Amino acid sequence: MDPQSRNLRTMQEIYMAFGSGDIPAVLAKLSPDVDWEWGYPHNDDIPWLKHGRGVEHVGKFFQHASNFEIRDFSILTMMANEEWGIALISLEFLWKPTGKLLVEPCEPHIWRFGPDGKVISMRHGADTRQHLEVSKG
């Protein structure tokens, strides 16, 4: 399989695993030193958008994400080449601790893949202002 198709398939498999709650399957697709939420050094006040490295850090991301009630999570489109992948996601999540709704009509997810096909970085291109507002009581 060519790298472009492989990377597209990896993204599809990650989203399917996420949708079924199979977080270990998601983590298995990641490089051990994956750079999660790269480019967001200022988001330490948003627990689920905090930058960090490694599969353990991503596990913490999913622990925080378990506080969302998922009302909608729809993949609008995905595209990939031999190194990068983009997914455009429509979502509606309720942050249970505050009861506030997070709505993203077209949130980009930016994936980068190593030569072995493992995810080496990921970033949610999120409306961080809205995410911060939702996280605050």
ABEGO torsion letter per residue (X at the ends): XBAAAAAAAAAAAAAAAAAAGBAAAAAAABBAABBBGBGBAAAAABAAABBBBEAAAAAAAAAAAAABBBABBBBABBBBBAABBBBBBBBBBBBAAAGBBBBBABBBBBBBBBAAGBBABBBBBBBAAAAAAAABX
